[in-house]
């Protein structure tokens, strides 16, 4: 299978929305806490459309060249940190998903390589990614891609 990694285009919006729904379902299964609102898919459609114009964001897709189908996507945004930190220009890798049918083919590694090159061009010195606690497979994959355990995010919900 030949997969092409490229920048998001307008015709890709429905495809990444479909992939996002798979990603969202996977995340919901990994935690007991509610994650998404009922209208999350509608919101994501608007968000994905907006990604086309954003200059502070790198959005990539992976397309199976035989079928033309999108089989993965990645979104990373530039973030600024206060000058008290060693890394003040950081990329936050908010989404990275590859369809089950195309996993273990190096697509995530290709996304990360493209992200790394973008960071160098943009003078970004670190990449952050958050992974759900129960997603041990993703944690292992990111470690193999050169990411290190950095911080733990705790959450306490506040009842209305």
C-alpha angles and dihedrals in degrees: 000000000000116000124188120208113207144145121288116270130193093256089058097066097094090045096053090044089056091048090047090055090055090047092049092050090050091051093048089056092054099060139045092214120085111254109176137046121235091255095047094116091055091048092049091053090057091044092050092050089052092053089073091070101037117112094186094059136072113208119182133179132198114219126192102230094208098052099023088227121141108241101175146007140193132198125191128172133200114247132188121218126196115270091251087082127078089229111049097162109057135166114222111209098210100170134021120159135162121188116250090246092062104038122124091033097104096257094131089048089054091049090051092047090053090046091050091051091048090050091053091050091048095045091244112155104193142028121214125196129175121211128188113259094242095050096095093157092059091044090054092046093051091048089053088051090058102267119137131210103264114163142349120234115213124195133199116182119222115217115229 
